[in-house]
Amino acid sequence: KGNIPEPLDAPKKEDFPISADEYENDYLTLKHPCDIPWPRGQNRSQIGPIWNRADANKVTSHIANGGESYALDRLQKTITARPNWTAQYEKPKTSCTEVSDPSTTVLSPYLSI
């Protein structure tokens, strides 16, 4: 039912005009291969976590319940019951961070490859 778009060409080098060398003076030199690039002029001791364990314990919602029954129910509600939505689905137009009303099927936690 949906209009399937033609595939896009692979990006070319000129599609990425900024060189990594342009950022060389913005970050501190890495001392170890596992170091994370750190912005110059930013003291690590002044930076702390934006949430803590108590905040994490307050989180009560979750996206996917476990089990095959929940997976089959979600499959029915998101795919089978909405054929037009399924036919017009476009991954680039989804929001991967939406929790209260997901814009995807949220079936991936149930898949095992």
Backbone as CSV, one residue per row, in Angstrom:
resi,resn,N_x,N_y,N_z,CA_x,CA_y,CA_z,C_x,C_y,C_z
1,LYS,0.807,-1.203,0.000,0.000,0.000,0.000,0.845,1.258,0.000
2,GLY,2.029,1.193,0.588,2.847,2.395,0.736,3.698,2.673,-0.484
3,ASN,4.175,3.886,-0.579,5.063,4.296,-1.646,6.499,4.053,-1.193
4,ILE,7.184,3.113,-1.823,8.532,2.763,-1.409,9.518,3.659,-2.144
5,PRO,10.297,4.480,-1.402,11.243,5.387,-2.058,12.459,4.640,-2.597
6,GLU,13.094,5.223,-3.607,14.325,4.673,-4.164,15.450,4.818,-3.145
7,PRO,16.425,3.906,-3.132,17.536,4.044,-2.185,18.391,5.269,-2.505
8,LEU,19.002,5.837,-1.488,19.869,6.995,-1.651,21.273,6.552,-2.028
9,ASP,21.990,7.427,-2.736,23.390,7.145,-3.053,24.218,7.206,-1.776
10,ALA,25.309,6.461,-1.763,26.221,6.500,-0.618,26.844,7.886,-0.514
11,PRO,27.088,8.386,0.700,27.702,9.714,0.837,29.123,9.729,0.276
12,LYS,29.515,10.904,-0.206,30.862,11.087,-0.745,31.682,11.896,0.248
13,LYS,32.991,11.909,0.057,33.885,12.617,0.962,33.509,14.099,1.058
14,GLU,33.108,14.707,-0.038,32.749,16.132,-0.027,31.454,16.413,0.748
15,ASP,30.696,15.375,1.077,29.501,15.550,1.908,29.867,15.834,3.364
16,PHE,31.139,15.625,3.722,31.631,15.853,5.069,32.759,16.882,5.010
17,PRO,32.412,18.173,4.909,33.425,19.195,4.662,34.355,19.487,5.837
18,ILE,33.967,19.154,7.055,34.792,19.480,8.209,35.808,18.372,8.442
19,SER,37.044,18.757,8.584,38.121,17.809,8.841,38.301,17.651,10.349
20,ALA,38.710,16.480,10.777,38.959,16.234,12.205,40.083,17.124,12.720
21,ASP,41.002,17.526,11.835,42.115,18.388,12.235,41.636,19.735,12.763
22,GLU,40.461,20.179,12.334,39.936,21.478,12.768,39.625,21.485,14.269
23,TYR,39.444,20.311,14.874,39.100,20.215,16.289,40.316,19.928,17.166
24,GLU,41.502,19.844,16.569,42.699,19.435,17.290,42.983,20.279,18.523
25,ASN,42.788,21.581,18.459,43.094,22.463,19.588,41.943,22.599,20.581
26,ASP,40.801,22.025,20.255,39.640,22.136,21.134,39.641,21.106,22.258
27,TYR,40.349,19.993,22.074,40.307,18.907,23.045,41.705,18.596,23.567
28,LEU,41.765,18.135,24.801,43.040,17.744,25.398,43.579,16.490,24.710
29,THR,44.876,16.351,24.691,45.503,15.182,24.091,45.170,13.940,24.916
30,LEU,44.842,12.860,24.242,44.521,11.610,24.927,45.804,10.954,25.405
31,LYS,45.799,10.480,26.648,46.971,9.834,27.224,46.868,8.313,27.145
32,HIS,45.679,7.819,26.899,45.443,6.384,26.845,44.411,6.126,25.747
33,PRO,44.487,4.996,25.025,43.531,4.726,23.945,42.072,4.708,24.392
34,CYS,41.820,4.431,25.667,40.438,4.369,26.161,39.950,5.704,26.730
35,ASP,40.792,6.731,26.706,40.379,8.049,27.208,39.263,8.624,26.352
36,ILE,38.431,9.418,26.986,37.373,10.135,26.281,37.881,11.543,25.993
37,PRO,37.697,12.052,24.755,38.135,13.423,24.475,37.483,14.398,25.445
38,TRP,38.281,15.292,26.024,37.783,16.233,27.020,38.019,17.657,26.536
39,PRO,37.006,18.523,26.568,37.175,19.897,26.075,38.245,20.665,26.860
40,ARG,39.052,21.427,26.166,40.059,22.270,26.813,39.352,23.347,27.633
41,GLY,39.959,23.741,28.740,39.390,24.801,29.569,38.270,24.343,30.478
42,GLN,38.015,23.066,30.530,36.939,22.527,31.374,37.566,21.644,32.441
43,ASN,37.430,22.006,33.697,38.019,21.257,34.794,37.118,20.077,35.145
44,ARG,37.676,18.891,35.138,36.876,17.685,35.413,36.275,17.693,36.815
45,SER,36.943,18.340,37.766,36.426,18.341,39.140,35.163,19.196,39.275
46,GLN,34.898,20.064,38.323,33.700,20.915,38.369,32.487,20.250,37.731
47,ILE,32.700,19.105,37.148,31.625,18.419,36.446,31.196,17.213,37.279
48,GLY,29.911,17.016,37.424,29.402,15.873,38.174,28.208,15.263,37.457
49,PRO,27.707,14.162,37.954,26.546,13.536,37.313,25.308,14.413,37.449
50,ILE,24.424,14.304,36.472,23.186,15.092,36.524,22.072,14.323,37.237
51,TRP,22.289,13.063,37.552,21.345,12.281,38.339,22.139,11.297,39.181
52,ASN,21.472,10.766,40.207,22.149,9.827,41.098,21.281,8.585,41.301
53,ARG,21.720,7.702,42.185,21.000,6.442,42.402,19.562,6.684,42.872
54,ALA,19.348,7.691,43.726,17.996,7.976,44.214,17.080,8.369,43.054
55,ASP,17.615,9.141,42.110,16.819,9.510,40.933,16.479,8.279,40.107
56,ALA,17.440,7.382,39.961,17.214,6.176,39.175,16.160,5.281,39.838
57,ASN,16.128,5.252,41.176,15.145,4.434,41.881,13.724,4.964,41.733
58,LYS,13.580,6.234,41.379,12.248,6.831,41.202,11.624,6.472,39.860
59,VAL,12.428,5.985,38.925,11.920,5.643,37.602,11.063,4.392,37.717
60,THR,9.821,4.503,37.314,8.914,3.373,37.449,8.424,2.842,36.108
61,SER,8.501,3.652,35.069,7.971,3.186,33.792,9.033,2.434,33.007
62,HIS,8.593,1.511,32.215,9.469,0.806,31.298,8.693,0.588,30.014
63,ILE,9.416,0.396,28.939,8.775,0.316,27.630,8.241,-1.079,27.344
64,ALA,9.023,-2.106,27.626,8.660,-3.448,27.210,8.609,-4.411,28.383
65,ASN,7.472,-5.075,28.534,7.372,-6.166,29.499,7.959,-7.411,28.865
66,GLY,8.483,-8.306,29.674,9.091,-9.515,29.141,8.077,-10.589,28.800
67,GLY,8.470,-11.500,27.926,7.656,-12.671,27.626,7.035,-12.675,26.246
68,GLU,6.781,-13.890,25.766,6.214,-14.072,24.430,4.792,-13.520,24.339
69,SER,4.011,-13.654,25.407,2.630,-13.152,25.382,2.592,-11.643,25.171
70,TYR,3.486,-10.916,25.870,3.553,-9.462,25.698,4.003,-9.115,24.278
71,ALA,4.950,-9.895,23.754,5.446,-9.644,22.402,4.341,-9.843,21.375
72,LEU,3.582,-10.917,21.502,2.489,-11.173,20.562,1.402,-10.106,20.674
73,ASP,1.119,-9.661,21.898,0.138,-8.595,22.100,0.601,-7.296,21.439
74,ARG,1.871,-6.947,21.628,2.416,-5.731,21.007,2.403,-5.850,19.486
75,LEU,2.752,-7.025,18.960,2.718,-7.259,17.519,1.305,-7.039,16.972
76,GLN,0.309,-7.564,17.681,-1.089,-7.382,17.265,-1.484,-5.911,17.284
77,LYS,-1.136,-5.196,18.363,-1.545,-3.797,18.512,-0.822,-2.851,17.552
78,THR,0.442,-3.134,17.257,1.218,-2.184,16.458,1.261,-2.509,14.973
79,ILE,1.171,-3.748,14.593,1.298,-4.121,13.185,-0.023,-4.618,12.602
80,THR,-0.553,-5.686,13.147,-1.729,-6.327,12.578,-2.962,-5.437,12.625
81,ALA,-3.186,-4.754,13.736,-4.398,-3.931,13.895,-4.310,-2.607,13.141
82,ARG,-3.125,-2.227,12.668,-2.974,-0.936,11.976,-2.269,-1.128,10.622
83,PRO,-2.951,-1.727,9.632,-2.289,-2.003,8.351,-1.850,-0.730,7.615
84,ASN,-2.608,0.347,7.711,-2.219,1.584,7.028,-0.954,2.174,7.652
85,TRP,-0.879,2.184,8.987,0.305,2.683,9.667,1.514,1.839,9.287
86,THR,1.315,0.523,9.238,2.403,-0.386,8.894,2.896,-0.131,7.472
87,ALA,1.984,0.075,6.538,2.357,0.305,5.144,3.061,1.646,4.949
88,GLN,2.734,2.637,5.776,3.304,3.979,5.615,4.456,4.250,6.582
89,TYR,4.873,3.254,7.327,5.920,3.417,8.331,7.233,3.859,7.694
90,GLU,7.873,4.876,8.269,9.175,5.344,7.795,10.083,5.517,9.000
91,LYS,11.120,4.709,9.095,12.024,4.736,10.244,12.638,6.122,10.497
92,PRO,13.059,6.864,9.460,13.656,8.180,9.748,12.701,9.166,10.422
93,LYS,11.406,8.902,10.363,10.438,9.823,10.964,10.023,9.403,12.368
94,THR,10.762,8.473,12.951,10.429,8.017,14.297,11.277,8.742,15.331
95,SER,10.860,8.645,16.580,11.611,9.245,17.676,12.057,8.129,18.605
96,CYS,13.352,7.844,18.593,13.863,6.712,19.371,13.846,6.964,20.875
97,THR,13.642,8.197,21.289,13.657,8.504,22.716,12.254,8.680,23.298
98,GLU,11.237,8.557,22.501,9.865,8.720,22.985,9.472,7.498,23.804
99,VAL,9.099,7.703,25.053,8.794,6.587,25.939,7.294,6.440,26.177
100,SER,6.595,7.541,26.386,5.179,7.453,26.747,4.305,6.951,25.603
101,ASP,4.620,7.334,24.379,3.859,6.888,23.210,4.859,6.603,22.093
102,PRO,5.492,5.424,22.091,6.552,5.132,21.130,6.077,5.256,19.682
103,SER,6.933,5.802,18.832,6.591,5.949,17.420,7.050,4.743,16.604
104,THR,7.609,3.741,17.276,7.994,2.498,16.612,7.197,1.358,17.228
105,THR,7.425,0.162,16.762,6.699,-1.000,17.293,7.234,-1.448,18.651
106,VAL,8.448,-1.105,18.981,9.144,-1.531,20.204,9.154,-3.067,20.294
107,LEU,9.342,-3.704,19.155,9.415,-5.162,19.127,10.840,-5.680,19.263
108,SER,11.849,-4.838,19.071,13.227,-5.331,19.080,13.645,-6.011,20.392
109,PRO,13.150,-5.618,21.575,13.557,-6.352,22.786,13.115,-7.817,22.772
110,TYR,12.123,-8.154,21.935,11.611,-9.512,21.895,12.286,-10.376,20.840
111,LEU,13.089,-9.765,19.978,13.713,-10.510,18.893,15.010,-11.157,19.340
112,SER,15.224,-12.368,18.864,16.474,-13.080,19.143,16.988,-13.614,17.826
113,ILE,18.210,-13.235,17.522,18.758,-13.637,16.209,19.853,-14.652,16.420
